[in-house]
Amino acid sequence: MKQMFFMDGKQKHLFLGLICMIIAIISVLSWGLIKKGENIVGKEVNSYLNELSQQTSFKVEQRVETNVSYISNIANELKYISETKYEAFVNDSLSSSAFEWFGFMDNKDILHVEGREPIHIDALHITEKLKTSDVYISDELVSLYKGEKGLIYAVPYLDNDDYTAIIGYIPVDTMKLLMNTDTFSGTGFSHIISYEGNYIKRSTNENALLDGSNFFTSFEERAVMESGYSLAQMKADMKDGKSGSFEFRVDGQKKRTLTYKPLEGTSWYLLSIVPSTIYARNLLEYINMTIFVLVGSLFVLFIGFIFILTYRTYKANKEISDLAYKDSVTEGISQIMLEIELKKKLKNFHPYTFVSLDLRKFKLINDTFGADAGNQVLAHVYKTIQNKLHAGEFVARINADNFNIVFNSTDEKEIEERLQDIAQNINVYNINSDKPYYMPISCGCYVVKDESQEIVVIRDKANIARKKDKENSAHHLCTINFYNDMEHEQMIKEKRLENMMGKALKEEEFVVYLQPKVSLKTGHVIGSEALVRWDSPTDGMILPNDFIPLFEKNDFIIKLDLYVFEKVCQTLKEWIDSGKEALPISVNLSRNHLRYNNFLKEYKYIQERYDIPSHLIEIELTETVVFENLELLKNVIDEIHEFGYLCSMDDFGSGYSSLNVLKEIPVDILKLDKVFFEYEDDKKAEYIIESVIDLANHLGMETIAEGVETIPQVELLKALKCDIVQGYVFSKPLPISSFEELLENNPKLMNP
């Protein structure tokens, strides 16, 4: 008889206890691994959701900024348009904007809109808010006419006696603030609300279940937050301008994640909502597999766990990975992926060249042929660049029509040749075309030699290089500039001055100086030229060479010219009213004015406001203005004379002067640049000066020599029959009070 083996009660208890202990250990270990995996995925989810919310808020903020820029440009242009053309201009502007109507608010807070009854809008407090801000955007949706609701944009309407602000209205039904902001194949969407919770723009997505006009009210009625979150905390964060996120359910449905973020330039908040389970579709499968592993061996458990965790992570991150690492237009790598590749290069660092490439006429393609055609062009550009790259080099589209390229080489000549080749290949479709349409590119290059530099700094430096010499780049198929540290410092300095200039003009930090003009016939001061200095309370006296070229680039010179002209008129008025002799004063006119029609009417308006005789005013045009557009300039000079002003050509001889063109320009005065007098003993220079003065006299023009610094120069000019001298030999530019003292104490500066 075979012997049977039976465990006694003590052995059974020990065996069962051991099995239970193993099961418990496996269960605890598995539970811990599951929780750790969920935490890892949760952190990744939150990180990616914040990135998506940031991208969406950037789109919305760009559209708000577009509306602000549009109405601001209208306010600036209306100053130079006659009232008879207001309606046509406004109607034309409406047709190309998001606005339904534009109106004007008078100083009694009454809104005037073409075709509508005037209404009081003082309850919106527009006037009060525009005192501290350059733009007003309504905090809530506003209903002004027939119950329709929308947003109000307002900007100051400067230099107008009848109206104080220009008002623009965009109906809520036609707002495009949330256009193309749905995510994850339409399961994610966004709202825009005020800090009180009222909808500014509610998503029309079918998954947006909360209705009503107030998000907080609807949320309290139908939604339940996950533990650890509260609506009160969200409201408190919004009042403090903070961002945040939480999870919730609506009517017991699937869990959702909401991220709230303030929108820059407004008092609104962007709410981005996505299903929380979008990253965890295989969670249930993972848990079931884990339970199965618990029944098996510890080895199978760990193998299964690793496989499932990997599979789950892959599935959870696939869609977000495509969004983050793949560009949907070019099918190439995204900006984020490019930065990851750059970080990899740091592990075995070698200097490389970072390029910022911009398509200069891409907007015309979008406007003319549509967005689909534009996307095809972007894909073509990407593939062209990609085909020209070497191993270890890469390219990514950053935004719109801007690409970043990383070249292994740091040789500037090689980089230029490769970029020129890329430009030619981008435009290869124009070969044998009857109607070629060229796609010029601008490239900014920065050679990276320091591995510690942040990618943001590297990209900024490449962008700075790309934006250099913008005016000349328009005539080349490919313009290439390399970054220079000194130029960057100059740009920082100019940016600081730009930030200061508006306040400086408002607070009258710009001071007018007068430099005497002395007659060589009488020796008396017969007039002066108005020059400007910037007396900053923080930076001290800023010289014109430091700010005039900048103001000419950014068009602020137009405001400064008008400011100087008004100060000149104020001075002349004070002289006349006090019984002093009022001597003529010349003011400089920047070429920037010539881009605008009827700009001289503003000068005429100021002159008439101060009741200044026209013959006391002289307008100076620089030589460069004269040779840029001769026909336009002749019309401007005719208008100057029509207003009774004198007109002079300044800096003659500083550029490529042409004596022949003098007969075409009906100026009254010719100002010889100091470059003529740099070589006192040069007989050739003397003959040239004599010829210019003689020609000017025959043409009926007075001559002024400026920049004269020595008595021998004065004697020479006197012998050559020059009429007037202006320069340090007699006086430097003086504050107005010092100039007045000079006239009182010593009006005769030389013996004739």
C-alpha positions in Angstrom: 0.0 0.0 0.0 1.4 3.4 -1.1 2.2 5.7 1.7 0.2 8.8 1.6 1.5 12.1 2.9 -0.8 14.4 4.8 0.0 17.7 6.4 -1.1 18.0 9.9 -3.0 21.0 11.2 0.1 22.9 12.2 1.8 22.4 8.8 -1.4 23.4 7.0 -1.6 26.6 9.0 2.1 27.4 8.3 1.7 26.7 4.5 -1.5 28.8 4.3 0.2 31.5 6.3 3.2 31.5 3.9 0.9 31.6 0.8 -1.0 34.5 2.4 2.2 36.3 3.2 3.5 35.8 -0.4 0.1 37.0 -1.8 0.1 39.9 0.6 3.7 40.9 -0.4 2.9 40.6 -4.1 -0.3 42.5 -3.7 1.4 45.3 -1.7 4.2 45.5 -4.2 1.8 45.5 -7.1 -0.4 48.1 -5.5 2.7 50.3 -4.9 3.8 49.9 -8.5 0.4 50.7 -9.8 0.2 53.8 -7.7 3.6 54.9 -8.7 2.8 54.4 -12.4 -0.4 56.4 -12.0 1.5 59.3 -10.4 4.1 59.3 -13.2 1.3 59.4 -15.8 -0.6 62.0 -13.8 2.4 64.3 -13.8 2.9 63.9 -17.5 -0.8 64.6 -18.1 -0.6 67.8 -16.1 2.6 68.9 -17.8 1.1 68.3 -21.3 -2.2 69.9 -20.4 -0.4 73.0 -19.2 1.5 73.2 -22.5 -1.7 72.9 -24.5 -3.4 75.5 -22.4 -0.4 77.8 -23.0 -0.7 77.3 -26.8 -4.4 78.0 -26.8 -4.1 81.1 -24.6 -1.4 82.4 -27.0 -3.8 82.0 -30.0 -6.5 83.9 -28.2 -4.1 86.6 -27.0 -2.8 87.1 -30.5 -6.4 87.6 -31.8 -7.2 90.1 -29.1 -3.9 91.9 -29.9 -4.8 91.9 -33.6 -8.2 93.6 -32.8 -6.4 96.2 -30.6 -3.8 96.9 -33.3 -6.4 97.3 -35.9 -8.5 99.9 -34.0 -5.4 101.7 -32.9 -4.2 102.0 -36.5 -7.6 103.4 -37.5 -7.3 106.0 -34.7 -3.9 107.1 -35.9 -4.9 107.2 -39.6 -8.2 109.1 -39.0 -6.2 112.2 -37.9 -4.9 112.6 -41.4 -8.2 111.9 -43.3 -10.7 114.7 -44.1 -14.1 114.5 -42.5 -15.8 114.0 -45.9 -13.9 110.7 -46.2 -14.5 109.4 -42.7 -17.5 107.2 -43.6 -15.8 105.6 -46.7 -12.7 105.0 -44.7 -14.6 103.4 -41.7 -16.7 101.2 -44.0 -13.7 100.0 -45.9 -12.0 99.3 -42.5 -15.0 97.3 -41.3 -15.0 95.0 -44.4 -11.5 93.8 -43.6 -11.9 93.4 -39.8 -13.7 91.4 -37.1 -15.6 94.5 -36.1 -19.3 95.1 -36.9 -19.2 98.8 -36.4 -16.9 101.6 -35.3 -18.1 104.7 -33.4 -16.9 107.8 -31.7 -17.3 108.8 -28.1 -17.6 112.5 -27.3 -16.4 114.2 -24.1 -19.8 113.6 -22.5 -19.5 109.8 -22.9 -22.1 109.7 -25.7 -21.5 107.1 -28.4 -22.1 108.1 -32.0 -22.4 105.3 -34.6 -23.3 105.8 -38.2 -26.9 104.9 -38.8 -27.7 104.5 -35.1 -29.0 106.7 -32.3 -26.5 108.3 -30.0 -26.5 106.7 -26.6 -24.8 107.3 -23.2 -22.1 104.8 -22.3 -20.8 106.4 -19.2 -21.6 103.2 -17.3 -18.8 101.5 -19.1 -16.3 103.9 -17.5 -14.3 104.1 -20.8 -13.0 107.6 -20.2 -11.8 106.7 -16.7 -9.9 103.6 -17.9 -8.3 105.3 -20.9 -6.7 107.7 -18.6 -4.4 104.9 -17.3 -4.3 102.7 -20.4 -3.8 102.9 -24.1 -6.7 100.6 -24.8 -10.0 99.6 -23.2 -11.5 96.1 -23.6 -14.8 95.5 -21.9 -14.6 93.2 -18.9 -18.0 91.6 -19.8 -20.2 91.2 -22.8 -22.0 94.5 -23.4 -25.5 95.1 -24.8 -25.9 98.5 -26.5 -28.4 98.2 -29.3 -31.6 95.9 -29.5 -30.3 93.5 -27.0 -27.4 92.3 -29.1 -24.3 91.4 -27.0 -20.6 91.7 -27.8 -17.3 93.1 -26.8 -16.3 96.8 -26.8 -12.8 97.8 -27.8 -11.8 101.5 -27.3 -8.6 103.6 -27.9 -8.0 107.3 -27.3 -8.7 109.6 -30.3 -6.0 112.2 -29.8 -5.9 115.7 -31.1 -9.6 115.9 -31.8 -11.9 118.5 -30.2 -15.2 116.6 -30.8 -14.4 113.1 -29.8 -12.2 111.5 -27.1 -12.2 107.8 -28.2 -12.8 105.5 -31.1 -15.1 102.6 -30.2 -15.2 99.2 -32.0 -17.8 96.5 -31.4 -17.6 92.8 -32.1 -20.8 90.7 -31.7 -20.5 87.6 -29.7 -21.9 85.6 -32.6 -19.1 86.5 -34.9 -16.2 86.4 -32.5 -13.3 84.3 -33.6 -11.4 84.2 -30.3 -11.8 80.4 -30.0 -11.4 79.5 -33.6 -9.3 76.3 -34.1 -8.8 75.8 -30.3 -10.5 72.4 -29.9 -8.0 69.6 -29.1 -7.8 65.8 -29.1 -10.1 65.3 -32.1 -12.8 67.5 -30.7 -13.0 66.0 -27.2 -11.1 68.9 -25.7 -12.4 72.5 -25.9 -12.1 76.0 -24.3 -14.3 78.8 -22.9 -13.4 82.4 -22.2 -15.1 83.8 -19.0 -14.8 87.0 -16.9 -13.4 86.8 -13.4 -17.1 86.9 -12.3 -17.7 83.7 -14.3 -19.8 85.2 -17.1 -19.1 83.8 -20.5 -17.3 86.1 -22.9 -17.2 83.3 -25.5 -18.7 79.9 -24.9 -17.4 76.9 -26.9 -19.9 75.4 -29.3 -18.3 72.0 -28.9 -20.9 69.3 -28.4 -19.0 68.1 -25.3 -19.5 71.4 -23.6 -22.4 70.3 -21.4 -22.7 73.3 -19.0 -25.1 75.8 -20.4 -26.4 79.1 -19.0 -24.7 82.5 -19.1 -22.5 82.0 -16.0 -20.0 79.2 -15.7 -19.9 79.2 -11.9 -23.7 79.0 -11.6 -23.9 76.2 -14.1 -21.0 74.4 -12.5 -22.5 74.5 -9.0 -25.8 73.1 -10.4 -24.5 70.2 -12.4 -20.8 69.5 -11.7 -19.0 67.8 -8.9 -15.3 68.4 -8.1 -13.0 65.6 -7.2 -11.8 65.6 -3.6 -9.1 68.1 -2.8 -10.5 70.8 -5.1 -13.0 73.6 -4.5 -14.8 76.2 -6.6 -14.0 78.8 -4.0 -10.3 78.3 -4.5 -10.7 78.7 -8.3 -12.6 82.0 -7.7 -9.9 83.2 -5.3 -7.2 82.3 -7.8 -8.9 84.2 -10.6 -9.3 87.4 -8.5 -5.5 87.2 -7.8 -4.7 86.5 -11.5 -3.4 83.0 -10.8 -3.6 79.8 -12.9 -4.7 76.4 -11.8 -6.4 73.1 -12.6 -8.8 70.6 -11.1 -10.8 67.4 -12.0 -14.6 67.2 -12.1 -17.6 65.3 -13.4 -20.8 66.6 -15.0 -24.0 64.7 -14.3 -22.0 61.7 -13.2 -20.2 61.3 -16.6 -16.5 60.7 -17.3 -14.0 62.6 -15.3 -12.7 65.8 -16.9 -9.7 68.1 -16.3 -10.1 71.9 -16.3 -7.1 74.3 -16.6 -7.8 78.0 -16.0 -5.3 80.7 -17.1 -5.5 84.5 -17.2 -5.4 86.1 -20.7 -2.8 88.8 -21.0 -4.2 92.3 -21.8 -7.7 91.5 -20.6 -9.6 90.7 -17.4 -10.7 87.4 -18.9 -9.8 83.8 -18.1 -9.3 80.9 -20.6 -10.8 77.6 -19.4 -9.4 74.5 -21.2 -11.3 71.3 -20.6 -10.3 67.8 -21.7 -11.3 64.2 -20.6 -9.0 63.1 -17.8 -9.0 59.5 -19.2 -7.6 60.5 -22.6 -4.2 59.4 -21.4 -5.4 56.3 -19.6 -7.5 54.4 -22.1 -5.9 51.1 -21.2 -6.0 51.6 -17.4 -8.6 48.9 -16.9 -6.7 46.5 -19.1 -3.6 47.2 -17.1 -5.4 46.5 -13.8 -6.9 43.3 -15.1 -3.5 42.1 -16.3 -2.0 43.0 -12.9 -4.7 40.9 -11.1 -3.8 38.0 -13.5 -0.1 38.5 -12.6 -0.9 38.3 -8.9 -2.1 34.7 -9.5 1.1 33.8 -11.3 4.7 34.0 -10.3 6.6 37.0 -9.2 8.6 36.8 -12.3 5.6 36.9 -14.6 4.2 39.8 -12.5 7.3 42.0 -13.1 7.5 41.1 -16.8 3.8 41.8 -17.2 4.0 45.0 -15.2 6.9 46.4 -17.3 5.1 45.4 -20.5 1.8 46.9 -19.5 3.4 50.1 -18.1 5.3 50.6 -21.3 2.2 49.9 -23.5 0.1 52.1 -21.3 2.6 55.0 -21.5 2.8 54.6 -25.2 -0.9 54.7 -25.7 -1.5 57.5 -23.3 1.2 59.7 -24.8 0.7 58.9 -28.5 -1.7 61.7 -29.3 -0.1 64.3 -27.1 3.3 63.3 -28.4 2.1 63.9 -32.0 0.9 67.3 -30.9 4.1 68.2 -29.0 6.8 66.6 -31.1 5.3 66.6 -34.6 4.3 69.6 -36.7 0.9 69.0 -38.2 1.6 71.2 -41.3 5.1 70.0 -42.4 4.9 66.5 -40.9 8.3 67.2 -39.5 9.6 67.7 -36.0 8.1 70.5 -33.8 9.8 73.3 -31.9 9.7 71.1 -28.7 11.4 68.2 -30.5 14.0 70.5 -31.9 14.9 71.7 -28.4 15.1 68.1 -27.3 17.6 67.3 -30.2 19.6 70.3 -29.2 19.9 69.1 -25.6 21.2 65.8 -27.0 24.0 67.7 -28.8 25.2 69.0 -25.4 26.2 65.5 -24.3 29.0 65.6 -27.0 29.1 69.3 -27.6 30.7 70.8 -30.7 30.1 74.4 -31.9 27.2 74.7 -34.4 25.2 77.4 -36.2 21.6 78.1 -35.3 19.5 79.7 -38.1 16.2 81.6 -37.9 14.6 81.5 -41.4 11.6 83.6 -42.3 9.5 83.6 -45.5 9.0 87.2 -46.4 6.0 87.1 -48.7 4.2 84.2 -47.1 1.2 86.3 -45.9 0.4 87.2 -49.5 0.1 83.5 -50.4 -2.3 82.9 -47.6 -4.3 86.0 -48.5 -4.4 85.3 -52.2 -4.6 81.5 -52.5 -5.9 80.5 -49.0 -4.7 78.6 -46.0 -4.5 75.2 -47.7 -2.2 76.5 -50.4 -0.1 78.2 -47.7 0.3 75.0 -45.8 1.4 73.3 -49.0 4.1 75.9 -49.4 5.3 75.5 -45.8 5.5 71.7 -46.4 7.5 72.3 -49.6 9.9 74.7 -47.8 10.4 72.1 -45.0 11.1 69.2 -47.4 13.5 71.4 -49.4 15.5 72.3 -46.3 15.4 68.8 -44.9 16.8 67.4 -48.2 19.8 69.8 -47.9 20.8 68.8 -44.3 23.7 66.6 -43.3 23.7 63.9 -40.7 23.1 65.4 -37.2 21.5 68.5 -38.6 17.8 69.3 -38.3 15.0 71.8 -39.1 11.7 72.6 -37.5 8.8 75.0 -38.2 8.5 77.3 -35.2 5.4 79.3 -36.0 3.6 80.5 -39.1 6.3 81.1 -41.7 9.4 80.9 -39.4 11.8 77.9 -39.4 14.8 77.1 -37.2 17.7 75.2 -38.7 20.7 73.6 -36.9 23.9 73.3 -39.1 26.9 71.4 -37.8 29.3 73.8 -39.6 30.4 77.2 -38.1 32.0 78.5 -41.3 30.2 81.6 -42.3 31.0 81.3 -46.0 29.8 77.7 -46.1 26.6 78.6 -44.2 25.9 81.4 -46.6 26.4 79.2 -49.6 24.1 76.5 -48.2 21.3 79.0 -47.4 21.6 80.6 -50.9 21.3 77.1 -52.3 18.2 76.4 -50.2 16.6 79.7 -51.4 17.2 78.7 -55.0 15.7 75.3 -54.4 12.7 76.7 -52.6 12.0 78.8 -55.7 12.8 76.1 -58.2 9.1 76.0 -59.3 9.6 79.4 -61.0 12.0 77.9 -63.6 10.3 78.2 -67.1 7.2 79.7 -65.5 5.4 82.4 -67.4 4.3 84.1 -64.2 7.0 83.4 -61.6 6.1 84.1 -58.0 9.3 84.2 -55.9 9.5 83.3 -52.2 12.3 85.4 -50.7 13.8 84.4 -47.3 15.5 86.2 -44.5 18.0 84.3 -42.4 19.6 85.2 -39.1 22.5 83.1 -38.0 24.1 82.7 -34.6 27.3 80.6 -34.1 26.9 78.7 -30.8 30.2 78.2 -29.1 29.1 78.1 -25.4 27.3 74.9 -24.4 25.8 76.6 -21.3 23.6 79.0 -23.3 19.8 78.5 -23.1 17.9 77.7 -26.3 15.7 80.8 -25.7 18.8 83.0 -25.7 20.2 81.3 -28.8 16.9 81.7 -30.7 16.6 85.4 -29.7 20.1 86.1 -31.0 19.3 84.4 -34.3 16.1 86.4 -34.6 17.9 89.6 -33.9 20.3 88.9 -36.7 17.4 88.0 -39.0 15.7 91.4 -38.4 18.8 93.4 -39.2 18.7 95.6 -42.3 15.1 94.9 -43.0 14.7 97.7 -45.5 17.4 96.4 -47.8 16.4 92.8 -47.6 13.3 93.4 -49.6 15.3 93.4 -52.9 17.1 90.0 -52.4 16.0 86.4 -52.8 18.0 85.5 -49.7 19.4 87.8 -47.1 21.8 86.4 -44.5 23.0 88.2 -41.4 25.2 86.9 -38.5 24.6 87.9 -34.9 26.9 90.5 -33.4 27.2 91.3 -29.7 27.6 95.0 -30.1 24.6 95.3 -32.3 22.6 93.4 -29.7 23.6 95.9 -27.0 22.6 98.7 -29.3 19.2 97.0 -29.8 18.7 96.7 -26.0 19.6 100.4 -25.7 17.1 101.3 -28.4 14.4 99.2 -26.9 14.9 101.0 -23.6 14.6 104.4 -25.3 11.4 103.2 -27.1 9.9 102.2 -23.7 10.7 105.7 -22.4 9.8 107.9 -25.4 6.0 108.1 -25.1 6.2 109.2 -21.4 9.1 111.5 -22.2 7.0 113.4 -24.9 4.0 113.6 -22.6 6.1 115.0 -19.7 8.0 117.4 -22.0 11.4 115.9 -21.4 12.3 117.0 -25.0 13.8 120.5 -24.9 14.1 122.8 -27.8 17.5 124.6 -28.3 18.1 127.4 -30.8 21.3 127.9 -32.8 21.8 131.4 -34.1 22.2 132.2 -37.8 24.5 135.2 -38.4 24.4 137.4 -41.5 27.8 137.9 -43.1 26.6 141.3 -44.4 25.6 142.8 -41.1 27.1 140.6 -38.4 23.7 140.4 -36.7 21.7 137.4 -35.6 18.9 137.1 -38.2 17.3 133.9 -37.1 17.9 130.4 -35.7 17.4 126.7 -36.2 15.4 124.7 -33.7 17.2 121.6 -32.5 16.0 119.1 -29.9 17.7 117.6 -26.8 16.3 114.9 -24.5 16.7 115.9 -20.9 15.8 112.6 -19.1 15.4 112.6 -15.3 17.0 109.2 -15.2 19.6 109.2 -18.0 20.5 112.9 -18.0 21.0 114.7 -21.4 20.5 112.3 -24.3 22.0 113.7 -27.5 20.1 113.6 -30.9 22.4 111.0 -32.5 21.3 108.6 -29.8 17.6 108.9 -30.5 16.8 110.6 -33.8 17.8 107.6 -36.0 15.8 105.3 -33.8 12.7 107.6 -34.0 13.1 107.7 -37.7 13.0 103.9 -37.8 9.9 103.6 -35.6 8.0 106.7 -36.9 8.0 108.4 -33.5 9.9 111.2 -35.3 6.6 112.4 -36.7 5.2 113.2 -33.2 8.6 114.7 -32.1 8.7 117.0 -35.2 5.2 118.3 -34.4 6.1 118.7 -30.7 9.2 120.8 -31.7 7.1 122.8 -34.2 4.5 123.6 -31.5 7.3 124.7 -29.0 8.7 127.0 -31.7 5.3 128.5 -32.3 4.9 129.0 -28.5 8.2 130.8 -28.4 7.4 133.1 -31.4 4.1 133.9 -29.8 5.8 134.9 -26.5 8.2 137.1 -28.4 5.4 138.8 -30.3 3.2 139.3 -27.2 6.1 140.8 -25.2 7.1 143.2 -27.9 10.4 141.5 -28.6 11.7 141.3 -32.1 10.5 137.9 -33.5 13.3 136.4 -35.7 12.5 133.5 -38.1 13.1 130.0 -36.8 13.7 126.9 -39.0 12.5 123.5 -38.1 13.5 120.1 -39.5 11.0 118.0 -41.4 11.7 114.2 -41.4 11.2 112.2 -44.6 8.8 110.0 -42.6 6.1 112.6 -43.1 6.2 112.2 -46.8 4.5 108.8 -46.5 1.3 110.5 -45.4 -1.0 112.8 -47.5 -1.7 116.3 -46.3 0.7 116.1 -43.4 1.5 119.8 -43.7 -2.1 120.7 -42.6 -1.2 119.7 -39.1 1.7 122.3 -39.2 -0.7 124.9 -40.6 -3.2 124.1 -37.9 -0.6 124.7 -35.1 0.7 127.9 -36.7 -2.8 129.4 -37.0 -3.7 128.3 -33.5 -0.8 130.4 -32.2 -1.5 133.2 -34.8 2.1 133.2 -36.0 3.0 135.1 -39.2 4.0 132.6 -41.9 7.2 134.4 -42.9 8.7 133.6 -39.4 8.7 129.8 -40.2 11.2 127.9 -42.3 10.9 124.2 -43.1 14.2 122.4 -43.6 14.3 119.3 -45.8 17.4 117.1 -45.8 19.3 116.3 -48.9 18.3 112.6 -48.7 14.6 113.5 -48.8 15.2 115.6 -52.0 16.7 112.7 -53.9 14.3 110.0 -52.8 11.2 111.2 -54.7 11.7 114.3 -56.7 8.1 114.7 -58.0 6.5 114.2 -54.6 9.0 116.6 -53.0 8.2 119.3 -55.6 4.5 119.1 -54.6 5.4 119.3 -50.9 7.6 122.4 -51.5 4.8 124.0 -53.5 2.4 123.4 -50.5 5.0 124.9 -48.1 5.2 128.0 -50.2 1.4 128.1 -50.5 1.2 128.3 -46.6 3.7 131.2 -46.7 6.6 129.3 -45.2 10.2 129.5 -46.4 11.8 126.2 -47.5 15.5 125.2 -47.3 17.5 122.2 -48.4 19.6 121.0 -45.4 22.9 119.1 -45.4 23.6 119.8 -49.1 26.9 118.1 -49.9 26.6 115.4 -47.2 25.5 112.7 -49.7 25.4 112.2 -53.4 24.5 115.8 -54.3 23.7 116.8 -57.8 24.0 120.4 -58.9 21.8 119.7 -61.8 18.8 118.8 -59.6 18.9 122.2 -57.9 17.1 123.7 -60.9 14.3 121.3 -60.3 13.8 122.1 -56.6 12.2 125.5 -55.8 13.7 125.9 -52.4 14.5 129.4 -51.0 17.6 128.6 -49.0 20.5 126.2 -49.7 22.4 125.0 -46.5 25.9 123.9 -47.2 27.0 120.9 -45.0 30.1 121.2 -42.9 31.8 118.5 -45.0 32.7 121.3 -47.4 34.8 123.1 -44.8 36.8 120.2 -43.3 39.8 121.0 -45.5 40.5 124.8 -45.2 43.6 124.8 -47.4 42.1 122.7 -50.2 41.8 124.9 -53.3 39.6 122.3 -55.0 37.1 122.4 -52.1 37.2 126.2 -52.3 36.4 126.2 -56.0 33.5 123.8 -55.4 32.1 126.0 -52.6 32.4 129.0 -54.8 30.6 127.3 -57.6 27.7 126.1 -55.4 27.2 129.5 -53.9 27.4 131.2 -57.3 24.9 128.7 -58.7 22.5 129.2 -55.8 22.7 133.0 -56.1 21.8 132.7 -59.8 18.9 130.5 -58.9 17.6 133.1 -56.5 18.5 131.0 -53.4 20.1 132.3 -50.2 23.1 130.3 -48.9 23.8 129.2 -45.3 27.0 127.5 -44.3 26.4 125.3 -41.3 28.9 123.6 -39.0 31.4 126.5 -39.4 33.9 126.4 -36.5 36.8 128.8 -37.3 37.3 132.5 -38.2 39.3 131.6 -41.4 36.3 129.6 -42.6 34.1 132.7 -41.9 36.4 134.9 -43.9 36.5 132.5 -46.8 32.7 132.3 -46.9 32.4 136.0 -46.7 34.8 136.4 -49.6 32.8 133.8 -51.6 29.6 135.9 -51.0 27.9 133.3 -48.8 24.9 135.0 -47.1 24.6 133.4 -43.6 26.8 131.4 -41.2 25.6 128.9 -38.6 28.0 127.1 -36.3 30.1 126.9 -33.1 32.3 129.8 -34.4 29.6 132.1 -33.2 27.4 130.0 -30.8 26.5 126.5 -29.9 22.8 125.5 -29.8 21.4 127.4 -26.8 18.3 126.9 -24.5 15.6 129.4 -25.5 16.3 131.6 -22.4 20.0 131.8 -23.2 19.2 132.6 -26.9 17.0 135.5 -25.7 19.8 136.8 -23.5 22.2 136.6 -26.4 19.8 138.8 -28.5 19.4 141.3 -25.7 23.1 141.6 -24.8 25.0 141.0 -28.0 22.8 140.7 -31.1 25.8 141.6 -33.3 28.3 138.7 -33.2 30.8 139.9 -35.9 31.9 143.0 -37.8 30.8 142.9 -41.4 
